[in-house]
Amino acid sequence: MECLADIAFFYYKFLEQYIGTIFELTQRAFADAAAEDVAIKALDFWANVCEEECDAEEGTFGFAARVAPALVPLLLRTLPSKVATEDELDEDTWDLSRAAGLCLQVLTRTVGDPMLEPVMAFVQQHVTSPDWRAREAAVTAFGALVDGPAKEKIVPVAQAALPSLLGMLKDTSLPVRRSTAYCIGMVLEQLHAPGDPSRPAVVPPDGLAPVLSALLGCVGTDDAAVADSAIWAVSKLAAGYAEAAQDAPEGPSPLSPFFQGIVQALLAAAERPDALKLRGDAYETLCDVLNCATAAEAPLLLQLVPHLLTKLSATWENAPAQLSAEGVEAQAEMQGHLCGVLMVITSRLTKVGEQHAEALRGLADAMMTAYLRVFSCRSATVHGEALMAVGALVDALGKGFIKYMQALYPVLELGLKNFSEASMCANAVMLVGDLCRELEAEVQPWADGIMYLLLTAMANNDLDRMVKPHIISAFGDMALAVGPYFERFLPHVASCLGAAAQFTNGVAATSDDEDALSYNNALRASILEAYTGIFQGLASDPVKVNTLLKPQAGAVAEFVSICFSDKTFDDGVLVAAVGVLGDLASLDGVAPMLIGKPQLMELLNHCLSHEPGSAVHDAADFAQQALAHGTQPK
């Protein structure tokens, strides 16, 4: 059976003539009570079949739908655990009942609506059973169901079930409470979309109070597994309001009356000594919740900053002189969590009103002092978190950040040289972009050093390739920031961009690998963005336009044409490509040449056909106007 499970994953398309026999073998495995390991592998086979059919972009044999009428009763009979006592069943248990639950979940996702009736019949029959195993199986079955049927069918069912599920968080059985907390998280993850007008909200605004009361009560429970699932559920509940908070930061939001209670519960959970995983999940969920903050929550966010800075300083003030390897790891983990939360707070306060952003600026010295102290630790991971927190502070302070540049530059230099830690190097590169966008020409005193480090990193073959698009985009950011001063870097950058463009053309022409083409598009978009930065950065100097930019126009236009003609593009490439087309058209005398290239006009028309207001259409509208202006008689 183990081999069959692998065959389902690797050789699905050859299974048609064997599927009946394989199902018979599955039934035999379940009939043999002594062969639980074999039965688990049989379920792995069907789970893999479902995954293949669910993820397939082309037609499948529909094995899952064909076997569902016989497989579903078998799975449901297997869901109740066979352990004798509750103590034998914990969150790490993996047995036949757990395998059946996973298989039911992927089967439901694949088959959809036909699963609703048999699974709900099982749930209703067992959810009030005096046997804790039956109740736990009913909750598991319901959690497996929510990601299958059409939303208009499952949402009313979930709405009706939610009060019972909240009550079961107080069940006398610990395994039932654990499964219920996880089930509620599944319901919220899959069905909680209060901003979707096409279906009723599974948790309407007037239903938030009982849901949050129950979940926050579980966050403080003694059992870490229940608390962890409740924290996850709170994260999914908050996620439903994140988009509305971004669109209307003046607030308030439906979460506003509960915000302080949620934050306090999560901070308390992060202090629990009994589960380190709980700490990380609590801080991650705190970030998710804070991302939903509106102006109504700004005073609370401002109060959190000194509290978090105190906790951050405690990571070195209370540490022994010599930390063990485990101590260094624990210190870095806590510092990373706290920097992450501070980054989110900084970002939100800059968006919820100028008075709150101004209040944040009054805390900037203390924040920057703490971040610089964090950089003295030995963890590349926490360096990355701290760099992102600094980036948020750059956005908040704008040109006011200049006073910290002298102290920050050595840290930035170390990050840009850190080729062995890709995430650290990438965060440093992205910070360069933040600095260029906010400081603009005032970044020039550091431009030579930064550009040398970026070009060196670009040429290093040991650096993870995923960092390269960020570096190329940073070239454009620097060109926009320093303007004509960028001339000194242009020969090296132009050579780099030309080589990168040639590489992407080769990949697009020879590869059909999805991951390779996705990376290729990211690289192409960054090259095009760099050209935009260079053209716009040097456009203010007519001499440089004539001597440096116009000679490049033909080659850049050819690259734009290839990016469209090979049809491997995504929307990111389209936005950048048609944007460069507009930048080229803005160069005096270049627009007629562009209009004479049918492929470029096809690109423009394709982008104009996108929905008005989309990023692609907006960029195409700019290009169209630039072309029209560039072809007007002088």
Protein Blocks (a to p, Z undefined) as FASTA:
>chain_A
ZZmmmmmmmmmmmmmmmmmmmmmmmmmmmmmmklmmmmmmmmmmmmmmmmmmmmpmbdce
hlmmmmmmmmmmmmmmmmpccbfbfklpcfkbccfklmmmmmmmmmmmmnommlmmmmmm
mmmmmmmgcblklmmmmmmmmmmmmmmmcfklmmmmmmmmmmmmmmmmmgfblklmmmmm
mmmmmmmmmmmcfklmkbccfbdfklmmmmmmmmmmmmmpmblklmmmmmmmmmmmmmmm
mmmmmmmmnopafklmmmmmmmmmmmmmmmpckbmklmmmmmmmmmmmmmmpcfklmmmm
mmmmmmmmmmmmmmmmmpcfbdcfklmmmmmmmmmmmmmmmmmmmmmmmmnojklmmmmm
mmmmmmmmmmmmmmmmcbfklmmmmmmmmmmmmmmnmmmlmmmmmmmmmmmmmmmmmmml
mmlmmmmmmmmmmmmmmnmmmlmmmmmmmmmmmmmmmmpmkbcfklmmmmmmmmmmmmmm
nmmmlmmmmmmmmmmmmmmmmmmmmmmmmpccfklmmmmmmmmmmmmmmmmmmmmmmmmp
mklmmmmmmmmmmmmmmmmmmmmmnopacfklmmmmmmmmmmmmmpghklmmmmmpmklm
mmmmmmmmpcehiaklmmmmmmmmmmmmmmgcZZ
